Amino acid sequence: MGPDGYDIVPALLDGRQVLRVRKNGQVIADCLSVEAVARHVDLADLCEVIPLPRRVADRWAAVP
């Protein structure tokens, strides 16, 4: 995830894996290399977003 709504996600295009550059959900480019991604966004500004598992509410916590 980068500033200004940019994100880079893996995708398949004609059977090849590409790096899809999106801005605010809209596809900007499908890149075959990291160098190609760097033409669209500064790589130093990107950070990895790791989704954490949802926490299950402790049903006994509210019991006195």
RATAWO-V401258 format. One record per residue. N is the residue number from 1. RES is the residue in one small letter. SS is DSSP state (helix for helix, strand for strand, loop for the rest). PHI is phi as a letter, one per 20 degrees, with the letter a starting at -180 (none if undefined). NEAR is the number of other C-alpha atoms within 10 Angstrom. Layout:
BEGIN
N	RES	SS	PHI	NEAR
N	RES	SS	PHI	NEAR
END
This chain:
BEGIN
1	m	loop	none	15
2	g	loop	c	17
3	p	helix	f	12
4	d	helix	m	9
5	g	helix	n	11
6	y	strand	f	19
7	d	strand	b	22
8	i	strand	c	22
9	v	strand	c	11
10	p	strand	f	12
11	a	strand	b	15
12	l	strand	d	11
13	l	strand	c	13
14	d	loop	l	7
15	g	loop	n	7
16	r	strand	d	8
17	q	strand	f	14
18	v	strand	c	19
19	l	strand	d	20
20	r	strand	e	19
21	v	strand	e	22
22	r	strand	c	18
23	k	strand	c	16
24	n	loop	l	10
25	g	loop	n	10
26	q	strand	e	11
27	v	strand	f	13
28	i	strand	e	14
29	a	strand	a	16
30	d	strand	d	20
31	c	strand	d	21
32	l	loop	e	14
33	s	loop	b	11
34	v	helix	f	11
35	e	helix	f	10
36	a	helix	f	14
37	v	helix	f	18
38	a	helix	f	12
39	r	loop	f	10
40	h	loop	d	14
41	v	loop	b	17
42	d	loop	f	11
43	l	helix	f	13
44	a	helix	f	8
45	d	helix	e	10
46	l	loop	e	14
47	c	loop	c	11
48	e	loop	e	9
49	v	loop	d	9
50	i	loop	d	6
51	p	loop	f	6
52	l	loop	e	6
53	p	loop	f	6
54	r	loop	f	6
55	r	loop	e	6
56	v	loop	e	6
57	a	loop	f	8
58	d	loop	f	8
59	r	loop	f	7
60	w	loop	e	7
61	a	loop	f	7
62	a	loop	e	7
63	v	loop	e	6
64	p	loop	f	4
END
